[in-house]
Amino acid sequence: MPPMSDYESLLARLAELGHLGHAAALLGWDQQCYMPHGGALARANAMGAMGKLLHERFTDDETGRLLSNAEAEGAEEGSDQALTLRAVRRDYDKSVKLPTALVSSLARETALAHEIWVKARQENSFAQFAPTLEKLLGLSRDVADHLGHGGCRYDALLDQYEPGMTTAQVATVFAEVRDGLLPLMEIIREGEPVDNSCLKRGFDDKTQLQFAEYIAKKLGFDFERGRQDMAVHPFCQGLHRTDVRITTRVETHWLPGALMGTIHEAGHGMYEQGFDPKDDDTPLSGAASLAFHESQSRLWENIIGRSRTFWNVFYPGLQHHFPGVLADVDVHQFYRAINHVEPSLVRVEADEVTYCLHIFLRFELEQELVAGTLAVKDIPEAWSAKMEQYLGITPPSDALGCLQDVHWSGAMFGYFPTYALGTMLSAQLFEKALASDSTIEPGLVRGDYAPLLGWLRTNVHQPGRRYLPGELTERICGEPLSAKPLIRYLHSKYREIYVAEHRDRKRIL
Amino acid sequence: MPPMSDYESLLARLAELGHLGHAAALLGWDQQCYMPHGGALARANAMGAMGKLLHERFTDDETGRLLSNAEAEGAEEGSDQALTLRAVRRDYDKSVKLPTALVSSLARETALAHEIWVKARQENSFAQFAPTLEKLLGLSRDVADHLGHGGCRYDALLDQYEPGMTTAQVATVFAEVRDGLLPLMEIIREGEPVDNSCLKRGFDDKTQLQFAEYIAKKLGFDFERGRQDMAVHPFCQGLHRTDVRITTRVETHWLPGALMGTIHEAGHGMYEQGFDPKDDDTPLSGAASLAFHESQSRLWENIIGRSRTFWNVFYPGLQHHFPGVLADVDVHQFYRAINHVEPSLVRVEADEVTYCLHIFLRFELEQELVAGTLAVKDIPEAWSAKMEQYLGITPPSDALGCLQDVHWSGAMFGYFPTYALGTMLSAQLFEKALASDSTIEPGLVRGDYAPLLGWLRTNVHQPGRRYLPGELTERICGEPLSAKPLIRYLHSKYREIYVAEHRDRKRIL
């Protein structure tokens, strides 16, 4: 064999780090799916050690030397080699700013925090979680300071999840979404009420899981390269393009929980499974950003999974899976039920219209927490106030309020905004997909999701980490991220559902 | 904080390696329990990378330097510090002999081999597995040569699993066992037949698992610090004293499969859970040897789980769990059924009397394979010939013959003998336990396993890796490993079961 170039040596080094990262990722998956309670401390130590190792190896001088030499070797502009070097440079420059001790400490403390959060949530006691949250917030501020920022620590944290996006930019697009949503919510409040009680009948747990997995398979999630398990807080963890774990939870008296949750996670999973095989074990294999990740989950969950065409295809199968339970509900009633809009307490079960409001609340609280203008102990009160302001309801408990999400126990401040950004992006991508490929819509009508998935593969999944999220949006859509497609989509859909006049017109057409 | 001594630095370094080893171990558990098929290659890469990392870190100069310095600092003879240094020195001197490339290659190749073996076994085709086995055998010979041996490569491999034991010693004790078993088998052949058809009735799979876990819990397996999952080939994987994974498989028409299998693995699991908490994350926390490990599994599975006192306690519960299924079978009939002796094809389901013969066969074939006097392609034929010789039966298929065990796909040549050594040791330890603690036997009669588990904790589990297996046997039993207790135990138990005259005498007494 000829000696390796520095670029090849760099790739080999990063591939090996990827293999080690696979082991670290499995620790996280298992922690949430199978680890016995007693193993929490040992697991935290293992996660801390792996986090330290990965950070040390990635940021060591040898990586820097190979990277600089490879950059000096040069690469054709726009080539995979040039894009790879750019991505690695970005990651490297960010990572070297963080001391290994801080990274290791974060990995260990968040692993410990997970168990504390689970218990606090079960026992409905924010006070149990508060000291941990205080500690994680301190570590996150340290992270922000090490990464550097122009006075707004939240900028630095946000950039970890959505590279290139600033707090001010997020605030601007969120305001646009809010301005579009408020009139729609008014229309819905005054519209024809939707009865979703049929979703609260008794649905056998095991059958719910079977049906949800059947749907995930139909949409394109590959169970040869993935699996589904149960978790307290549903998530998707890609260990590799060929091994993607999705999770769900089941409630007997709430059909959308497992069903729509599975479609959501399968959307994430199809993204992870859709990276280009030729990028396997390279820095290009990965998601462009968390907003891009969420665009996939929400596109499949909502734009597809809550559409009329989808239920025209699958409703008979659903009725068949639960004999008798939905016999008196026709597909039209079911479609309205599954799109019932009502301010609610739990983000992951919020409807499409109010979902973003849950994010705005968290975005605002997080900024204050990171800035120190809101004390940890005051979170429950602040949460309630914001819930009242945005949704007009008050959580009866911490478990249904500020303890509902896993993210803060993982010190993932700056993560939440990507959910709303991804929601916007989902509508923008779908509009573009329909306009670009005329086989997609007929496919959806007959329950063939291959044309849509194919378009997403080519345009969203396979580019992987070649482009910054802003660049990728421009490349695909020919314009920057915009709130307009989401607002158009929601208005069109929900007017039809809630305003008889609109519905009737559509039926005649 | 005062600066750490070299001994303390060594311990810290090894603790961190232990945390990383936790991650590596989880990769193996998940591979056998949950990994989707498509993930096999990525998993092999991850296991290879972790194997390489662990070996590199353990064998690097810094470990050697700290170890030498710590030895030079000195430690009181017999103290934990002295015993720790001795254990680490033993491991280190062995490990540095193996090139990292070989260790990494073994980790990766065995991970790939696992999938190939599972498929070959499913499709009953040894030919599919043969090239892989050939490769693993080559790597294992390399390992033996690097470790060094006095002409017998198998000695070096065996020593990895049973430190201090030679091939010749094993052959000698195995001959003693064989000589004790042959007359007993003759007695059984001519004895009163046992009908075990009641074990082949239909037992609901889920209930089997529930009952098995109930028993495991009663015996002392702690589900707060462990769990049970399903696997193709049952095994126990301790990630840490506080997180021990056991596995099983269920057959509707073979009750002992899951039930006795679970007790067996729980025996392994209780050993792993029983290490001294003060040894956590140190080199002393671990099993003395694989024979000691197997002594625990076989003690609980057979000496306890197939005893009359055990079934006097649990048989009503078993009948209750499977309503009607065993209504016509009394505890005496069931006790005989669960101890039915008959030459059979599958090692893990062999009865106590014929079990060791399965090991002798493997021990002999492995020696020839490693020596190169038996070609891989000739294994099925050689297997059949040995089965005929030892057990008088011939496997109808490779799946029920030479493909039945997972070990060779893991390149674990030299591992099998520890099963028979452990079986011998189980009887020897149990004899000693009864003689040492008069509360154990009454405990067993009333279904209280705490006295026995307590004795094992103190004498077997908590010493951990302080002593070589031979030393530990001497310390506990006051004599070296011996075949006599096993032969005494089997003769006494099975004469009573198979020879009416013995049984009646016992009943009168």
Chai-1 contact restraints between the chains, C-beta under 6 A:
chainA,res_idxA,chainB,res_idxB,connection_type,confidence,min_distance_angstrom,max_distance_angstrom,comment,restraint_id
A,E16,B,A49,contact,1.0,0.0,6.0,A-B,restraint_1
A,H19,B,N45,contact,1.0,0.0,6.0,A-B,restraint_2
A,H19,B,A46,contact,1.0,0.0,6.0,A-B,restraint_3
A,H19,B,A49,contact,1.0,0.0,6.0,A-B,restraint_4
A,L20,B,A49,contact,1.0,0.0,6.0,A-B,restraint_5
A,H22,B,A46,contact,1.0,0.0,6.0,A-B,restraint_6
A,A23,B,A23,contact,1.0,0.0,6.0,A-B,restraint_7
A,A23,B,L27,contact,1.0,0.0,6.0,A-B,restraint_8
A,A23,B,A46,contact,1.0,0.0,6.0,A-B,restraint_9
A,A23,B,M50,contact,1.0,0.0,6.0,A-B,restraint_10
A,L26,B,L26,contact,1.0,0.0,6.0,A-B,restraint_11
A,L26,B,D30,contact,1.0,0.0,6.0,A-B,restraint_12
A,L27,B,A23,contact,1.0,0.0,6.0,A-B,restraint_13
A,D30,B,L26,contact,1.0,0.0,6.0,A-B,restraint_14
A,P36,B,R225,contact,1.0,0.0,6.0,A-B,restraint_15
A,P36,B,G226,contact,1.0,0.0,6.0,A-B,restraint_16
A,P36,B,R227,contact,1.0,0.0,6.0,A-B,restraint_17
A,P36,B,D243,contact,1.0,0.0,6.0,A-B,restraint_18
A,H37,B,E224,contact,1.0,0.0,6.0,A-B,restraint_19
A,G38,B,E224,contact,1.0,0.0,6.0,A-B,restraint_20
A,G38,B,R225,contact,1.0,0.0,6.0,A-B,restraint_21
A,G38,B,T242,contact,1.0,0.0,6.0,A-B,restraint_22
A,G39,B,T242,contact,1.0,0.0,6.0,A-B,restraint_23
A,G39,B,D243,contact,1.0,0.0,6.0,A-B,restraint_24
A,A42,B,H240,contact,1.0,0.0,6.0,A-B,restraint_25
A,A42,B,T242,contact,1.0,0.0,6.0,A-B,restraint_26
A,A42,B,D243,contact,1.0,0.0,6.0,A-B,restraint_27
A,N45,B,H19,contact,1.0,0.0,6.0,A-B,restraint_28
A,A46,B,H19,contact,1.0,0.0,6.0,A-B,restraint_29
A,A46,B,H22,contact,1.0,0.0,6.0,A-B,restraint_30
A,A46,B,A23,contact,1.0,0.0,6.0,A-B,restraint_31
A,A49,B,E16,contact,1.0,0.0,6.0,A-B,restraint_32
A,A49,B,H19,contact,1.0,0.0,6.0,A-B,restraint_33
A,A49,B,L20,contact,1.0,0.0,6.0,A-B,restraint_34
A,M50,B,A23,contact,1.0,0.0,6.0,A-B,restraint_35
A,E224,B,H37,contact,1.0,0.0,6.0,A-B,restraint_36
A,E224,B,G38,contact,1.0,0.0,6.0,A-B,restraint_37
A,R225,B,P36,contact,1.0,0.0,6.0,A-B,restraint_38
A,R225,B,G38,contact,1.0,0.0,6.0,A-B,restraint_39
A,G226,B,P36,contact,1.0,0.0,6.0,A-B,restraint_40
A,R227,B,P36,contact,1.0,0.0,6.0,A-B,restraint_41
A,H240,B,A42,contact,1.0,0.0,6.0,A-B,restraint_42
A,T242,B,G38,contact,1.0,0.0,6.0,A-B,restraint_43
A,T242,B,G39,contact,1.0,0.0,6.0,A-B,restraint_44
A,T242,B,A42,contact,1.0,0.0,6.0,A-B,restraint_45
A,D243,B,P36,contact,1.0,0.0,6.0,A-B,restraint_46
A,D243,B,G39,contact,1.0,0.0,6.0,A-B,restraint_47
A,D243,B,A42,contact,1.0,0.0,6.0,A-B,restraint_48
